[in-house]
Amino acid sequence: MRKAAALFAPLLLTASLADAAPPASDRALARLGETVRVHGLRVTPLRVIEDSRCPQNARCIWAGRVRISARVAGTVRELTLGEPLAVRGGAIQLSAVVPERTTPQRAIAPRAYRFGFEFQRGRPALELIGD
């Protein structure tokens, strides 16, 4: 997860600086309800379905996972952290979620979440989404 946080650190710093839509790129960071373009695909995280990540500095048997509902190219899909979803020309992936969990008891406020998305070119496409 530290690798993902480092990967999206520049986006975190600039995410609140502009209200204008960012240019299309292979990576983007979004809040719930915010639409971003990732390699030309519109992606909007809609809600957190599950956040069962192991809290920082805790020993867990299972690392947990994050699942969200997101609109990808006009279709509502479920995305799981680290699992690519095949789209035309590659795959879109939920690649980072911040903030980290700090305690198992305290839920993260929905407005505090930031989701990193990444496009990977040339992945085998089993299911095509978007134009």
URKA-V953981 format. One record per run of one state. SS is the DSSP state (H for helix, E for strand, C for the rest). FROM is the first residue (numbers start at 1). LEN is the number of residues. If there is no record, write none. Layout:
ss->SS from->FROM len->LEN
ss->SS from->FROM len->LEN
//
This chain:
ss->C from->1 len->1
ss->H from->2 len->13
ss->C from->15 len->10
ss->E from->25 len->1
ss->C from->26 len->1
ss->E from->27 len->4
ss->C from->31 len->4
ss->E from->35 len->4
ss->C from->39 len->2
ss->E from->41 len->11
ss->C from->52 len->14
ss->E from->66 len->7
ss->C from->73 len->2
ss->E from->75 len->6
ss->C from->81 len->4
ss->E from->85 len->3
ss->C from->88 len->2
ss->E from->90 len->9
ss->C from->99 len->11
ss->H from->110 len->3
ss->C from->113 len->1
ss->E from->114 len->8
ss->C from->122 len->10
//
